[in-house]
């Protein structure tokens, strides 16, 4: 059986393709991408035809930073619900983070998770395993063995590695295994106890602050380790101008470093926390780590998207139950969801002329795929048939009812966005189809 995607505007940054074209899929791979001409299309019995008129057809989206919460925190999310949310958001591959319960730091836990993924996932899932045992920053994980079992990266997400010698050993071991090292850059001596960005708003609200320097200094140390030990470093959720400038300098010096930014750090500032404060305090759906920063930081990140300093947009999808987020801003856990709003928010950056459409697709597909060294991120003939088809003009309002994640702790509730996923295709199979009254999985 073949799958025909007809009449869409195909955008594939990897081959600099940006024109109306028909995409033909066969045996799970891209068969051809040719100028749109329905007179040349001859489906056979059993073939499926998707009318992509007025839609954008792009390589399947990748998200480098997702918390599926399984094992151990399935009340907030699990493999089935998280990957369904990913499919609804247009993502065909996601990288899940290791701060689960138990931590994803050993072969047995990885094997069990891979078995669940095989059985329940709607999209491709690449596990990032813990850099250190228990994410405690002491002993290095069994990198080579975990890589052989299917790990796609090392990560210290949620904790941050304080010992640069340990980070150096991780960089070398990961490099030997062909994996990138993903780091959460935070100087805990400076950020300890903080719940939002330090400044006038945190002081007015009486909330302990996290200074921007906590990210910058930790980023500079991680880059120093990269220069000393080698390997490949990926800096997660960059949120400050200072950290981004440090990464720019490292890239200019030839260091193999990449970085990502999140939609919430590209659209929201710490002022939103102050504006949300009511009798019960600020909205905990605005509490994440790193925290929302200043308008100058947001402007710097947007410039980083445009000039190529930032390599990918990733969601840091971090679901929490409503009960957990209702504990008050001080006690609520850090984290927000993002899988189902990311694409429309990046398209808003195009509307605002921050970036062009081709760059938007690159940041969500070929950019992150290249960081992971994956086969995806392209519609070249022979490539895996991972495709996202989006209607860029479809309007919707972000609401809890539209969420397929088990949790709805998004800071964008009530936002009116444009751009909805029409179809998500993984390995030539339609795993998500949007309908006027919602969507359904297959």
GUKOL-855908 format. One record per residue (C-alpha): residue in one letter; x, y, z. Coordinates in nm, 4 decimals. Each point is the difference from the previous one (the first is absolute). Layout:
N
node res:a; east:X; north:Y; up:Z
...
! end
This chain:
442
node res:x; east:0.0000; north:0.0000; up:0.0000
node res:x; east:0.1191; north:0.3494; up:-0.0840
node res:x; east:-0.0941; north:0.3293; up:0.1616
node res:x; east:-0.0387; north:0.3120; up:-0.2146
node res:x; east:0.0190; north:0.3502; up:0.1538
node res:x; east:-0.1226; north:0.2249; up:-0.2773
node res:x; east:-0.0044; north:0.3718; up:-0.0677
node res:x; east:0.1802; north:0.1262; up:0.3081
node res:x; east:0.2787; north:0.2539; up:0.0240
node res:x; east:0.3048; north:-0.2105; up:0.0796
node res:x; east:0.2693; north:0.1597; up:0.2158
node res:x; east:0.3135; north:-0.2054; up:0.0560
node res:x; east:0.2968; north:0.2094; up:0.1181
node res:x; east:0.2372; north:-0.2927; up:-0.0402
node res:x; east:-0.0321; north:0.0085; up:-0.3789
node res:x; east:-0.1054; north:0.3648; up:-0.0247
node res:x; east:-0.3401; north:-0.0990; up:-0.1320
node res:x; east:-0.2815; north:0.2516; up:0.0355
node res:x; east:-0.2727; north:-0.0442; up:-0.2620
node res:x; east:-0.3297; north:-0.1776; up:-0.0719
node res:x; east:0.0679; north:-0.3708; up:-0.0430
node res:x; east:-0.1497; north:-0.3454; up:0.0348
node res:x; east:0.1593; north:-0.2405; up:0.2459
node res:x; east:-0.0271; north:-0.3733; up:-0.0622
node res:x; east:0.0735; north:-0.2481; up:0.2798
node res:x; east:0.0605; north:-0.3702; up:-0.0472
node res:x; east:0.1126; north:-0.2732; up:0.2416
node res:x; east:0.0550; north:0.2502; up:0.2796
node res:x; east:0.2374; north:0.2214; up:-0.2002
node res:x; east:-0.0229; north:0.3074; up:-0.2188
node res:x; east:-0.0353; north:-0.1235; up:-0.3592
node res:x; east:-0.0068; north:0.3355; up:-0.1747
node res:x; east:-0.0598; north:0.3718; up:0.0335
node res:x; east:-0.1064; north:0.1445; up:-0.3350
node res:x; east:-0.1678; north:0.3124; up:-0.1337
node res:x; east:-0.3700; north:-0.0068; up:0.0774
node res:x; east:-0.1900; north:-0.1507; up:-0.2929
node res:x; east:-0.3014; north:-0.2124; up:0.0782
node res:x; east:-0.0244; north:-0.1207; up:-0.3575
node res:x; east:0.3170; north:-0.2023; up:0.0650
node res:x; east:-0.1328; north:-0.1576; up:0.3204
node res:x; east:-0.1393; north:-0.3507; up:-0.0439
node res:x; east:-0.0919; north:-0.1571; up:0.3340
node res:x; east:-0.0527; north:-0.3744; up:-0.0012
node res:x; east:-0.2712; north:-0.1784; up:0.1993
node res:x; east:0.0928; north:0.0221; up:0.3672
node res:x; east:0.2104; north:0.3165; up:-0.0378
node res:x; east:-0.0958; north:0.3013; up:0.2092
node res:x; east:-0.0140; north:0.3575; up:-0.1252
node res:x; east:0.0253; north:0.3023; up:0.2313
node res:x; east:-0.1079; north:0.3349; up:-0.1421
node res:x; east:0.2524; north:0.2477; up:0.1385
node res:x; east:-0.1293; north:0.3019; up:-0.1900
node res:x; east:0.0630; north:0.3205; up:0.1985
node res:x; east:0.2260; north:-0.1960; up:0.2355
node res:x; east:0.3732; north:-0.0034; up:0.0672
node res:x; east:0.1735; north:-0.3376; up:-0.0334
node res:x; east:0.3234; north:-0.0245; up:0.1962
node res:x; east:0.2384; north:-0.2616; up:0.1364
node res:x; east:-0.1310; north:-0.1537; up:0.3202
node res:x; east:0.0668; north:0.2199; up:0.3035
node res:x; east:0.2516; north:-0.0953; up:0.2705
node res:x; east:-0.0143; north:0.1040; up:0.3650
node res:x; east:0.3295; north:-0.0408; up:0.1829
node res:x; east:-0.1412; north:0.0611; up:0.3464
node res:x; east:-0.3030; north:-0.1915; up:0.1266
node res:x; east:-0.0862; north:-0.1430; up:0.3402
node res:x; east:-0.2241; north:-0.3045; up:-0.0448
node res:x; east:-0.0003; north:-0.0614; up:0.3784
node res:x; east:0.0007; north:-0.3780; up:-0.0454
node res:x; east:0.1050; north:-0.1824; up:0.2082
node res:x; east:-0.1198; north:0.1290; up:0.3351
node res:x; east:-0.2077; north:0.3119; up:-0.0658
node res:x; east:-0.2725; north:-0.1315; up:-0.2288
node res:x; east:-0.2700; north:0.2102; up:0.1664
node res:x; east:0.1470; north:0.2993; up:-0.1851
node res:x; east:0.0969; north:-0.1737; up:-0.3259
node res:x; east:0.0979; north:-0.3346; up:-0.1462
node res:x; east:0.1364; north:-0.1301; up:-0.3278
node res:x; east:-0.3433; north:-0.0446; up:-0.1548
node res:x; east:-0.1390; north:0.3437; up:0.0918
node res:x; east:0.3233; north:0.1896; up:-0.0575
node res:x; east:0.0599; north:-0.1430; up:-0.3448
node res:x; east:-0.3639; north:0.0586; up:-0.0950
node res:x; east:0.0474; north:0.3651; up:0.0980
node res:x; east:0.3182; north:0.0013; up:-0.2092
node res:x; east:-0.1844; north:-0.1383; up:-0.3027
node res:x; east:-0.2769; north:0.2579; up:0.0428
node res:x; east:0.2696; north:0.2683; up:0.0083
node res:x; east:0.1612; north:-0.1220; up:-0.3222
node res:x; east:0.3035; north:-0.1660; up:0.1599
node res:x; east:0.1142; north:-0.3267; up:-0.1512
node res:x; east:0.3055; north:-0.0499; up:0.2251
node res:x; east:0.0537; north:0.1054; up:0.3586
node res:x; east:0.2936; north:-0.0345; up:0.2386
node res:x; east:-0.1192; north:-0.0980; up:0.3478
node res:x; east:0.1955; north:0.1137; up:0.3031
node res:x; east:0.1311; north:-0.2298; up:0.2748
node res:x; east:-0.1224; north:0.1657; up:0.3225
node res:x; east:-0.2617; north:-0.2697; up:0.0589
node res:x; east:-0.0614; north:-0.2181; up:0.3070
node res:x; east:0.2175; north:-0.2023; up:-0.0069
node res:x; east:0.2476; north:0.2091; up:-0.1946
node res:x; east:0.0777; north:-0.1298; up:-0.3482
node res:x; east:0.3601; north:-0.0868; up:0.0817
node res:x; east:0.0347; north:-0.3779; up:-0.0385
node res:x; east:-0.0602; north:-0.2700; up:-0.2618
node res:x; east:-0.2975; north:-0.1625; up:0.1733
node res:x; east:-0.1972; north:0.3244; up:0.0295
node res:x; east:0.0849; north:0.0913; up:-0.3588
node res:x; east:-0.1097; north:-0.3425; up:-0.1291
node res:x; east:-0.3326; north:0.0289; up:0.1804
node res:x; east:-0.0614; north:0.3483; up:-0.1372
node res:x; east:0.0930; north:-0.1083; up:-0.3527
node res:x; east:-0.2536; north:-0.2831; up:0.0256
node res:x; east:-0.2725; north:0.2469; up:0.1004
node res:x; east:0.0996; north:0.2321; up:-0.2844
node res:x; east:-0.0175; north:-0.2864; up:-0.2481
node res:x; east:-0.3493; north:-0.0899; up:0.1188
node res:x; east:-0.1635; north:0.3373; up:0.0706
node res:x; east:0.1765; north:0.2872; up:-0.1771
node res:x; east:-0.1742; north:0.1849; up:-0.2827
node res:x; east:0.3260; north:0.1589; up:-0.1214
node res:x; east:0.3686; north:-0.0828; up:0.0077
node res:x; east:0.1576; north:0.0382; up:0.3451
node res:x; east:0.3749; north:0.0346; up:0.0568
node res:x; east:0.0930; north:-0.0452; up:0.3678
node res:x; east:0.2597; north:0.2292; up:0.1516
node res:x; east:0.1587; north:-0.1810; up:0.2924
node res:x; east:0.1355; north:0.1498; up:0.3185
node res:x; east:0.3513; north:0.1390; up:-0.0141
node res:x; east:0.0684; north:-0.1161; up:0.3561
node res:x; east:-0.1501; north:-0.2753; up:0.2120
node res:x; east:-0.3186; north:0.1286; up:0.1584
node res:x; east:0.0752; north:0.3415; up:-0.1523
node res:x; east:0.1930; north:0.0594; up:0.3194
node res:x; east:0.3166; north:0.1271; up:-0.1693
node res:x; east:0.2271; north:-0.2671; up:0.1456
node res:x; east:0.0651; north:-0.3082; up:-0.2146
node res:x; east:-0.0245; north:-0.0064; up:-0.3776
node res:x; east:-0.2710; north:-0.2185; up:-0.1501
node res:x; east:0.0881; north:-0.3093; up:-0.2062
node res:x; east:0.0071; north:0.2021; up:-0.3196
node res:x; east:0.1190; north:-0.2575; up:-0.2533
node res:x; east:-0.2467; north:-0.2671; up:0.1118
node res:x; east:-0.2925; north:0.2439; up:0.0087
node res:x; east:0.0902; north:0.1222; up:-0.3479
node res:x; east:-0.0030; north:-0.3570; up:-0.1323
node res:x; east:-0.3492; north:-0.0452; up:0.1444
node res:x; east:-0.1381; north:0.3033; up:-0.1837
node res:x; east:0.0833; north:0.3096; up:0.2026
node res:x; east:0.0327; north:0.3038; up:-0.2248
node res:x; east:0.1614; north:0.2519; up:0.2349
node res:x; east:0.1318; north:0.0630; up:0.3500
node res:x; east:-0.1835; north:0.2619; up:0.2022
node res:x; east:0.0192; north:0.1596; up:0.3426
node res:x; east:-0.3326; north:0.1773; up:-0.0519
node res:x; east:-0.1704; north:0.1366; up:0.3062
node res:x; east:0.3148; north:-0.0149; up:0.2098
node res:x; east:0.3048; north:0.1348; up:-0.1803
node res:x; east:0.3488; north:-0.1463; up:0.0441
node res:x; east:0.2110; north:0.1918; up:0.2491
node res:x; east:0.3185; north:-0.2113; up:-0.0305
node res:x; east:0.1744; north:0.1015; up:-0.3231
node res:x; east:0.2283; north:-0.3041; up:0.0151
node res:x; east:-0.3084; north:-0.2213; up:-0.0008
node res:x; east:-0.1400; north:0.1984; up:-0.2915
node res:x; east:0.3327; north:-0.0447; up:-0.1782
node res:x; east:-0.0112; north:-0.3786; up:0.0470
node res:x; east:-0.3588; north:0.0012; up:-0.1246
node res:x; east:0.0958; north:0.1998; up:-0.3088
node res:x; east:0.2782; north:-0.2442; up:-0.0851
node res:x; east:-0.2085; north:-0.3119; up:0.0629
node res:x; east:-0.2951; north:0.1378; up:-0.1942
node res:x; east:0.2259; north:0.0966; up:-0.2890
node res:x; east:0.1364; north:-0.3543; up:-0.0193
node res:x; east:-0.3595; north:-0.1261; up:-0.0119
node res:x; east:-0.1034; north:0.2598; up:-0.2601
node res:x; east:-0.2369; north:0.1861; up:0.2323
node res:x; east:-0.0437; north:0.3678; up:0.0870
node res:x; east:0.0016; north:0.1161; up:0.3611
node res:x; east:-0.2996; north:0.2170; up:0.0946
node res:x; east:0.0527; north:0.2341; up:0.2934
node res:x; east:-0.2249; north:0.2055; up:0.2237
node res:x; east:0.2180; north:0.3000; up:0.0842
node res:x; east:-0.0723; north:0.1329; up:0.3475
node res:x; east:0.2330; north:0.1139; up:0.2758
node res:x; east:-0.1827; north:-0.1357; up:0.3014
node res:x; east:0.1980; north:0.2108; up:0.2443
node res:x; east:-0.1607; north:0.3059; up:-0.1616
node res:x; east:-0.3447; north:-0.1426; up:-0.0783
node res:x; east:-0.0628; north:-0.1979; up:0.3195
node res:x; east:-0.3505; north:0.0600; up:0.1330
node res:x; east:-0.0994; north:0.2299; up:-0.2868
node res:x; east:-0.3335; north:-0.0351; up:-0.1777
node res:x; east:0.0086; north:0.2776; up:-0.2615
node res:x; east:0.2483; north:0.2399; up:-0.1581
node res:x; east:0.1611; north:0.2308; up:0.2511
node res:x; east:-0.0905; north:0.3662; up:-0.0414
node res:x; east:-0.2545; north:0.2663; up:0.0794
node res:x; east:-0.2986; north:-0.2299; up:-0.0570
node res:x; east:0.1306; north:-0.2789; up:0.2249
node res:x; east:0.0695; north:0.2574; up:0.2714
node res:x; east:-0.3472; north:0.1514; up:-0.0320
node res:x; east:-0.1606; north:-0.3430; up:0.0259
node res:x; east:0.2265; north:-0.1026; up:0.2866
node res:x; east:0.1244; north:-0.3054; up:-0.1922
node res:x; east:0.3602; north:-0.1236; up:0.0061
node res:x; east:0.1745; north:0.0663; up:-0.3297
node res:x; east:0.2229; north:-0.1897; up:-0.2404
node res:x; east:0.2579; north:0.2340; up:-0.1544
node res:x; east:0.0766; north:-0.0145; up:-0.3701
node res:x; east:0.3642; north:-0.0491; up:0.0941
node res:x; east:-0.0847; north:-0.3486; up:0.1294
node res:x; east:-0.0563; north:-0.1146; up:-0.3581
node res:x; east:0.2831; north:0.1968; up:-0.1572
node res:x; east:0.2689; north:-0.1190; up:0.2411
node res:x; east:-0.1056; north:-0.3639; up:-0.0241
node res:x; east:-0.0068; north:0.0253; up:-0.3796
node res:x; east:0.3503; north:0.1464; up:-0.0071
node res:x; east:0.1279; north:-0.2828; up:0.2224
node res:x; east:-0.1627; north:-0.2668; up:-0.2196
node res:x; east:0.1532; north:0.1587; up:-0.3096
node res:x; east:0.3369; north:0.0007; up:0.1739
node res:x; east:-0.0361; north:-0.3741; up:0.0615
node res:x; east:-0.0885; north:-0.0515; up:-0.3659
node res:x; east:0.3126; north:0.1832; up:-0.1090
node res:x; east:0.2134; north:-0.2008; up:0.2397
node res:x; east:-0.1418; north:-0.3511; up:-0.0474
node res:x; east:-0.1608; north:-0.0012; up:-0.3453
node res:x; east:-0.3274; north:-0.1647; up:-0.0978
node res:x; east:-0.3296; north:0.1592; up:-0.1040
node res:x; east:-0.1908; north:0.2291; up:0.2340
node res:x; east:-0.3639; north:0.1072; up:-0.0275
node res:x; east:-0.1183; north:0.2761; up:0.2332
node res:x; east:-0.3631; north:-0.0404; up:0.0955
node res:x; east:-0.2638; north:0.2744; up:0.0325
node res:x; east:0.2269; north:0.3047; up:-0.0334
node res:x; east:-0.1855; north:0.2923; up:0.1558
node res:x; east:0.2471; north:0.2855; up:0.0502
node res:x; east:0.1943; north:0.2381; up:-0.2182
node res:x; east:0.3193; north:-0.0719; up:0.1905
node res:x; east:-0.0165; north:-0.3756; up:-0.0521
node res:x; east:-0.0824; north:0.0421; up:-0.3683
node res:x; east:0.2954; north:0.2347; up:-0.0480
node res:x; east:0.2271; north:-0.2573; up:0.1643
node res:x; east:-0.1249; north:-0.2625; up:-0.2454
node res:x; east:0.0554; north:0.2389; up:-0.2905
node res:x; east:0.3606; north:0.0496; up:0.1065
node res:x; east:0.0521; north:-0.3749; up:0.0317
node res:x; east:-0.1416; north:-0.0606; up:-0.3464
node res:x; east:0.2221; north:0.2719; up:-0.1449
node res:x; east:0.2965; north:-0.1790; up:0.1583
node res:x; east:-0.1008; north:-0.3221; up:-0.1763
node res:x; east:-0.1363; north:-0.1947; up:0.2966
node res:x; east:-0.2660; north:-0.2635; up:-0.0853
node res:x; east:-0.2819; north:0.1488; up:0.2047
node res:x; east:-0.3685; north:0.0337; up:-0.0811
node res:x; east:-0.2893; north:0.1461; up:0.1941
node res:x; east:-0.3772; north:0.0200; up:0.0157
node res:x; east:-0.2570; north:0.2561; up:0.1110
node res:x; east:-0.3566; north:-0.0597; up:0.1123
node res:x; east:-0.3150; north:0.1749; up:-0.1219
node res:x; east:-0.0797; north:0.1273; up:0.3494
node res:x; east:0.3374; north:0.1733; up:0.0223
node res:x; east:-0.0586; north:0.1518; up:-0.3439
node res:x; east:-0.3387; north:0.1528; up:0.0828
node res:x; east:-0.0298; north:0.0599; up:0.3751
node res:x; east:0.1947; north:0.2078; up:0.2501
node res:x; east:0.0134; north:0.0143; up:0.3770
node res:x; east:-0.2533; north:0.2825; up:-0.0231
node res:x; east:-0.2637; north:-0.2663; up:-0.0733
node res:x; east:0.0576; north:-0.1450; up:0.3469
node res:x; east:-0.0687; north:0.3365; up:0.1606
node res:x; east:-0.3044; north:0.0633; up:-0.2191
node res:x; east:-0.1505; north:-0.3376; up:0.0948
node res:x; east:0.0282; north:0.0577; up:0.3742
node res:x; east:-0.3331; north:-0.0018; up:0.1823
node res:x; east:-0.1156; north:-0.0620; up:0.3532
node res:x; east:0.1498; north:-0.3504; up:-0.0154
node res:x; east:0.3260; north:0.1152; up:-0.1522
node res:x; east:0.1302; north:-0.0344; up:-0.3578
node res:x; east:-0.1150; north:-0.2673; up:-0.2440
node res:x; east:0.2195; north:-0.3068; up:0.0513
node res:x; east:-0.0376; north:-0.0849; up:-0.3686
node res:x; east:0.2567; north:0.2767; up:-0.0456
node res:x; east:0.2522; north:-0.1775; up:0.2221
node res:x; east:0.2728; north:-0.1822; up:-0.1884
node res:x; east:0.3752; north:-0.0523; up:0.0211
node res:x; east:0.1738; north:0.1925; up:-0.1438
node res:x; east:-0.2539; north:0.2655; up:0.0917
node res:x; east:-0.1544; north:0.2612; up:-0.2265
node res:x; east:0.2558; north:0.2733; up:-0.0568
node res:x; east:0.0120; north:0.3673; up:-0.0992
node res:x; east:-0.1221; north:0.1602; up:-0.3210
node res:x; east:0.3661; north:0.0533; up:-0.0974
node res:x; east:0.0609; north:-0.3739; up:0.0323
node res:x; east:-0.3042; north:-0.0812; up:-0.2134
node res:x; east:0.1237; north:0.2431; up:-0.2646
node res:x; east:0.3462; north:-0.1600; up:0.0060
node res:x; east:-0.1443; north:-0.3496; up:-0.0415
node res:x; east:-0.2107; north:0.1096; up:-0.2935
node res:x; east:0.3080; north:0.1485; up:-0.1626
node res:x; east:0.1764; north:-0.3294; up:0.0651
node res:x; east:-0.2682; north:-0.1849; up:-0.1943
node res:x; east:0.0392; north:0.2365; up:-0.2927
node res:x; east:0.3810; north:0.0013; up:-0.0174
node res:x; east:0.0481; north:-0.3738; up:0.0495
node res:x; east:0.1511; north:0.0114; up:0.3489
node res:x; east:-0.2888; north:-0.2147; up:0.1272
node res:x; east:-0.0207; north:-0.3366; up:-0.1737
node res:x; east:-0.3428; north:-0.1275; up:0.1006
node res:x; east:-0.3264; north:0.0834; up:0.1678
node res:x; east:-0.0902; north:-0.2594; up:0.2651
node res:x; east:-0.2950; north:-0.0023; up:0.2341
node res:x; east:0.1388; north:-0.1226; up:0.3351
node res:x; east:-0.3440; north:-0.1624; up:0.0264
node res:x; east:-0.0262; north:-0.0522; up:0.3784
node res:x; east:-0.3503; north:-0.1111; up:0.0999
node res:x; east:-0.1276; north:0.0193; up:0.3573
node res:x; east:-0.3377; north:-0.0800; up:0.1478
node res:x; east:-0.2361; north:0.2868; up:0.0763
node res:x; east:0.0208; north:-0.0903; up:0.3689
node res:x; east:0.3776; north:0.0456; up:-0.0042
node res:x; east:-0.0233; north:0.3364; up:-0.1743
node res:x; east:-0.2650; north:0.1213; up:0.2458
node res:x; east:0.2367; north:-0.0093; up:0.2968
node res:x; east:0.0905; north:0.3646; up:-0.0466
node res:x; east:0.2886; north:0.1553; up:-0.1872
node res:x; east:0.2604; north:-0.0750; up:0.2679
node res:x; east:-0.0904; north:-0.3666; up:0.0385
node res:x; east:-0.1176; north:-0.0945; up:-0.3494
node res:x; east:0.2466; north:-0.1963; up:-0.2140
node res:x; east:0.1886; north:0.1635; up:-0.2855
node res:x; east:-0.1170; north:-0.0769; up:-0.3520
node res:x; east:-0.2548; north:0.0630; up:-0.2744
node res:x; east:-0.1403; north:-0.2030; up:-0.2878
node res:x; east:0.0767; north:0.0913; up:-0.3583
node res:x; east:-0.0395; north:-0.2777; up:-0.2562
node res:x; east:-0.3380; north:0.1154; up:-0.1295
node res:x; east:0.0721; north:0.3736; up:-0.0197
node res:x; east:0.3595; north:0.0145; up:-0.1275
node res:x; east:-0.0622; north:-0.0089; up:-0.3744
node res:x; east:-0.2658; north:0.2721; up:0.0030
node res:x; east:0.2216; north:0.2198; up:0.2180
node res:x; east:0.2947; north:-0.0391; up:-0.2361
node res:x; east:-0.2336; north:0.0892; up:-0.2876
node res:x; east:-0.0898; north:0.3126; up:0.1954
node res:x; east:0.3684; north:0.0920; up:-0.0049
node res:x; east:-0.0273; north:-0.0182; up:-0.3782
node res:x; east:-0.3076; north:0.2257; up:0.0082
node res:x; east:0.1942; north:0.2452; up:0.2159
node res:x; east:0.2861; north:-0.0116; up:-0.2539
node res:x; east:0.2514; north:-0.1218; up:0.2555
node res:x; east:0.0955; north:-0.2887; up:-0.2313
node res:x; east:-0.1038; north:-0.1255; up:-0.3415
node res:x; east:-0.2093; north:-0.3083; up:-0.0591
node res:x; east:0.2931; north:-0.2066; up:-0.1225
node res:x; east:0.1963; north:0.0835; up:0.3142
node res:x; east:-0.3023; north:-0.0923; up:0.2147
node res:x; east:-0.0155; north:-0.3442; up:-0.1599
node res:x; east:0.3766; north:-0.0415; up:0.0416
node res:x; east:-0.0169; north:0.0794; up:0.3720
node res:x; east:-0.2646; north:-0.2681; up:0.0516
node res:x; east:0.1197; north:-0.2710; up:-0.2394
node res:x; east:0.3393; north:-0.0171; up:-0.1682
node res:x; east:0.1692; north:0.2031; up:0.2757
node res:x; east:-0.0842; north:-0.2301; up:0.2919
node res:x; east:0.0303; north:-0.3133; up:-0.2170
node res:x; east:0.3539; north:0.1023; up:-0.0895
node res:x; east:0.0896; north:0.0500; up:0.3655
node res:x; east:-0.1053; north:-0.3573; up:0.0744
node res:x; east:0.1613; north:-0.1372; up:-0.3141
node res:x; east:-0.3333; north:-0.1499; up:-0.1021
node res:x; east:-0.1245; north:-0.0949; up:-0.3437
node res:x; east:-0.3009; north:0.2312; up:0.0226
node res:x; east:-0.0417; north:0.3666; up:-0.0771
node res:x; east:-0.0122; north:-0.0449; up:-0.3769
node res:x; east:-0.2382; north:-0.0996; up:-0.2776
node res:x; east:0.2738; north:-0.1323; up:-0.2276
node res:x; east:-0.0959; north:-0.3119; up:-0.1974
node res:x; east:0.0943; north:-0.3017; up:0.2075
node res:x; east:-0.0279; north:0.1846; up:0.3323
node res:x; east:-0.2361; north:-0.1311; up:0.2676
node res:x; east:-0.3502; north:0.1244; up:-0.0795
node res:x; east:-0.0428; north:0.2224; up:0.3053
node res:x; east:-0.2116; north:0.2929; up:-0.1135
node res:x; east:-0.1970; north:0.2808; up:0.1624
node res:x; east:-0.2820; north:0.1700; up:-0.1902
node res:x; east:-0.1311; north:0.3224; up:0.1517
node res:x; east:-0.2801; north:0.2380; up:-0.0925
node res:x; east:0.1673; north:0.3360; up:0.0717
node res:x; east:-0.3217; north:0.2018; up:-0.0110
node res:x; east:-0.2088; north:-0.2105; up:0.2407
node res:x; east:-0.0766; north:0.1972; up:0.3142
node res:x; east:-0.0503; north:-0.1428; up:0.3461
node res:x; east:0.0049; north:0.1026; up:0.3636
node res:x; east:0.2224; north:-0.1874; up:0.2422
node res:x; east:-0.2215; north:-0.1780; up:0.2496
node res:x; east:0.0125; north:-0.3007; up:0.2282
node res:x; east:-0.2541; north:-0.1777; up:-0.2183
node res:x; east:0.2422; north:-0.0011; up:-0.2964
node res:x; east:0.2759; north:-0.1700; up:0.1979
node res:x; east:0.0824; north:-0.3657; up:-0.0470
node res:x; east:0.2679; north:0.0040; up:0.2657
node res:x; east:-0.1175; north:-0.1185; up:0.3414
node res:x; east:0.0918; north:0.3428; up:0.1326
node res:x; east:-0.0880; north:0.3499; up:-0.1127
node res:x; east:0.2466; north:0.2186; up:0.1900
node res:x; east:0.0675; north:0.2303; up:-0.2930
node res:x; east:0.0658; north:0.3730; up:0.0371
node res:x; east:-0.1805; north:0.0591; up:-0.3316
node res:x; east:-0.3568; north:-0.0833; up:0.1065
node res:x; east:-0.2362; north:0.2424; up:-0.1710
node res:x; east:0.2487; north:0.1030; up:-0.2684
node res:x; east:-0.1447; north:0.0189; up:-0.3506
node res:x; east:0.2389; north:-0.1640; up:-0.2435
node res:x; east:0.0074; north:-0.0785; up:-0.3673
node res:x; east:0.1270; north:-0.3260; up:-0.1466
node res:x; east:-0.1347; north:-0.3486; up:0.0677
node res:x; east:0.1487; north:-0.3365; up:-0.0871
node res:x; east:-0.2034; north:-0.1723; up:-0.2682
node res:x; east:0.1894; north:-0.3283; up:-0.0171
node res:x; east:0.2987; north:-0.1489; up:0.1800
node res:x; east:0.1633; north:-0.2894; up:-0.1839
node res:x; east:0.2627; north:-0.2309; up:0.1526
node res:x; east:0.1688; north:-0.2593; up:-0.2154
node res:x; east:-0.2643; north:0.0458; up:-0.2669
node res:x; east:-0.2855; north:-0.0577; up:0.2430
node res:x; east:-0.2489; north:0.2720; up:0.0920
node res:x; east:0.0109; north:0.0170; up:0.3802
node res:x; east:-0.1990; north:0.3211; up:0.0394
node res:x; east:-0.2765; north:0.1571; up:-0.2060
node res:x; east:-0.1666; north:0.3259; up:0.0917
node res:x; east:-0.3736; north:0.0352; up:-0.0483
node res:x; east:-0.2189; north:0.3066; up:0.0310
node res:x; east:-0.1292; north:-0.1316; up:0.3301
node res:x; east:0.3396; north:-0.1006; up:0.1357
node res:x; east:0.2337; north:-0.2778; up:-0.0986
node res:x; east:0.0560; north:-0.3705; up:0.0130
node res:x; east:0.2915; north:-0.2349; up:0.0179
node res:x; east:0.0483; north:-0.3217; up:-0.1956
! end
